[in-house]
């Protein structure tokens, strides 16, 4: 079974390609060619890309980095990883996730805000077993002890972990004290 790697382009792109075909034709089966209808040399294509960046006052990057940007933007738009993998033509989704998709501070912050809303909402629901409502400072302390904080890392390395465990224990003691000050934690 023969599968095509290239998905159908968006309607705007289809319109631009139709106009280009009507003006230049696709005698060779290639969309973009030199003036002699031969394939464009990759170096010339990269040179043209850099020229377009300069003309439009866009920071010049390697043409290949546009693939990384595409993967990251598609991820930020919520496109499933499997679809991004197929669009980029990777054999394994792990290649797309680990090499091409990059996290931004905005997406990390949004993820942590979702977690905070979930915890705050759960504290007020009738299904919650917690006696007292959570205070935002308690949630911040709990999540920082679980997920780490700036300047501290979570690792399985015993040389680093011994210091981290000590800090985590101190944080848990601090949180427990704060809960007891609010009227008891049931611990």
C-alpha positions as CSV (number, residue, x, y, z in Angstrom):
1,X,0.0,0.0,0.0
2,X,1.5,3.3,-1.0
3,X,0.9,6.2,1.5
4,X,1.6,9.8,0.7
5,X,3.7,11.7,3.2
6,X,2.5,15.1,2.2
7,X,-0.9,16.2,3.7
8,X,-3.3,18.3,1.7
9,X,-2.3,22.0,2.3
10,X,-4.6,24.5,3.8
11,X,-7.0,26.4,1.5
12,X,-4.8,29.6,1.5
13,X,-1.8,27.6,0.5
14,X,-3.7,25.7,-2.2
15,X,-4.8,29.1,-3.6
16,X,-1.2,30.4,-3.7
17,X,0.0,27.2,-5.4
18,X,-2.8,27.3,-8.0
19,X,-1.8,30.9,-8.9
20,X,1.8,29.9,-9.1
21,X,1.0,26.9,-11.3
22,X,-1.2,29.1,-13.6
23,X,1.6,31.6,-13.9
24,X,4.6,29.2,-14.2
25,X,3.2,25.8,-14.9
26,X,4.5,22.5,-13.4
27,X,6.1,20.9,-16.5
28,X,8.7,19.0,-14.4
29,X,6.3,18.1,-11.7
30,X,8.1,20.3,-9.3
31,X,6.5,23.3,-7.6
32,X,9.5,25.6,-7.5
33,X,12.3,25.4,-10.1
34,X,15.1,27.5,-11.5
35,X,14.5,29.6,-14.6
36,X,15.5,26.6,-16.7
37,X,12.9,24.3,-15.1
38,X,15.5,22.4,-13.1
39,X,15.4,21.6,-9.4
40,X,16.6,24.4,-7.1
41,X,20.0,23.6,-5.6
42,X,19.6,23.3,-1.7
43,X,22.3,26.0,-1.2
44,X,20.4,28.4,-3.4
45,X,17.2,27.6,-1.6
46,X,18.9,28.3,1.8
47,X,20.4,31.5,0.4
48,X,16.9,32.7,-0.8
49,X,15.4,31.9,2.6
50,X,18.1,34.1,4.3
51,X,17.4,36.8,1.8
52,X,13.6,36.7,2.5
53,X,14.3,36.8,6.3
54,X,16.5,39.9,5.8
55,X,14.0,41.7,3.5
56,X,11.2,41.1,6.0
57,X,13.4,42.0,9.0
58,X,13.0,38.5,10.5
59,X,15.8,37.0,12.5
60,X,17.8,34.8,10.2
61,X,17.8,31.1,11.1
62,X,18.7,27.9,9.4
63,X,16.0,26.7,7.1
64,X,15.9,23.4,8.9
65,X,15.0,25.2,12.2
66,X,11.6,26.0,10.6
67,X,10.7,22.3,11.1
68,X,11.4,22.8,14.9
69,X,9.3,25.9,14.9
70,X,6.5,24.1,13.1
71,X,6.5,21.2,15.5
72,X,6.5,23.5,18.5
73,X,3.7,25.7,17.1
74,X,1.5,22.7,16.2
75,X,2.1,21.3,19.8
76,X,1.1,24.7,21.3
77,X,-2.1,24.6,19.1
78,X,-3.0,21.3,20.7
79,X,-2.5,19.2,17.6
80,X,-2.0,15.5,18.6
81,X,1.6,14.3,18.6
82,X,0.9,11.5,16.1
83,X,-0.4,14.1,13.6
84,X,2.6,16.3,14.0
85,X,4.8,13.2,13.6
86,X,3.1,12.4,10.3
87,X,3.2,16.0,9.0
88,X,7.0,16.1,9.7
89,X,7.5,12.6,8.3
90,X,9.2,11.1,11.3
91,X,9.3,7.3,11.8
92,X,8.9,7.6,15.6
93,X,6.8,10.0,17.6
94,X,9.6,10.2,20.1
95,X,11.8,11.9,17.5
96,X,9.1,14.6,17.2
97,X,8.6,15.0,20.9
98,X,12.2,14.8,22.1
99,X,14.1,16.6,19.3
100,X,11.7,18.9,17.4
101,X,9.1,20.1,20.0
102,X,10.4,22.7,22.4
103,X,8.7,23.9,25.6
104,X,8.2,27.5,26.3
105,X,7.7,29.3,29.6
106,X,4.2,30.2,28.6
107,X,3.1,26.5,28.1
108,X,4.8,25.5,31.3
109,X,3.1,28.3,33.2
110,X,-0.3,27.4,31.6
111,X,0.1,23.8,32.6
112,X,0.9,24.7,36.2
113,X,-2.1,27.2,36.3
114,X,-4.4,24.3,35.1
115,X,-3.0,22.1,37.9
116,X,-3.6,24.9,40.4
117,X,-7.2,25.5,39.2
118,X,-7.8,21.7,39.5
119,X,-6.5,21.6,43.1
120,X,-8.4,24.7,44.1
121,X,-11.6,23.4,42.5
122,X,-11.2,20.0,44.2
123,X,-10.8,21.6,47.6
124,X,-14.3,23.1,47.3
125,X,-16.1,20.1,45.8
126,X,-18.4,17.8,47.9
127,X,-16.2,14.8,46.9
128,X,-13.2,16.3,48.6
129,X,-12.2,14.6,51.9
130,X,-10.3,17.7,53.0
131,X,-11.9,19.4,56.0
132,X,-10.7,22.9,55.4
133,X,-10.4,24.8,52.1
134,X,-6.9,25.0,50.7
135,X,-5.0,28.3,51.0
136,X,-3.0,29.3,47.8
137,X,0.2,29.5,49.8
138,X,-0.3,25.8,51.0
139,X,-0.8,24.7,47.4
140,X,2.3,26.6,46.3
141,X,4.4,24.9,49.1
142,X,3.0,21.4,48.3
143,X,3.5,21.7,44.5
144,X,7.0,23.1,45.0
145,X,8.0,20.2,47.2
146,X,6.5,17.7,44.7
147,X,7.7,19.3,41.4
148,X,10.8,21.1,42.6
149,X,11.5,24.8,42.6
150,X,13.8,27.1,40.6
151,X,17.4,26.3,41.4
152,X,16.6,22.8,42.7
153,X,16.3,19.6,40.7
154,X,14.8,16.2,41.1
155,X,17.1,13.4,40.3
156,X,17.9,9.7,41.0
157,X,21.6,10.6,41.4
158,X,22.3,9.7,45.1
159,X,24.9,12.4,45.4
160,X,22.4,15.1,44.5
161,X,19.3,13.3,46.0
162,X,20.6,13.3,49.5
163,X,20.5,17.1,49.6
164,X,17.2,17.2,47.8
165,X,15.5,14.7,50.2
166,X,16.6,16.9,53.2
167,X,15.0,19.9,51.6
168,X,11.8,18.0,50.7
169,X,11.5,16.8,54.3
170,X,12.0,20.3,55.6
171,X,9.3,21.5,53.2
172,X,6.8,18.8,54.3
173,X,7.4,19.7,57.9
174,X,6.8,23.4,57.1
175,X,3.6,22.5,55.2
176,X,2.4,20.3,58.0
177,X,3.0,23.1,60.5
178,X,1.0,25.5,58.4
179,X,-1.9,23.0,58.1
180,X,-1.9,22.5,61.9
181,X,-1.9,26.3,62.4
182,X,-5.1,26.4,60.2
183,X,-6.9,24.0,62.5
184,X,-5.3,20.6,62.0
185,X,-4.6,18.4,59.1
186,X,-5.8,15.1,60.3
187,X,-2.3,13.7,60.2
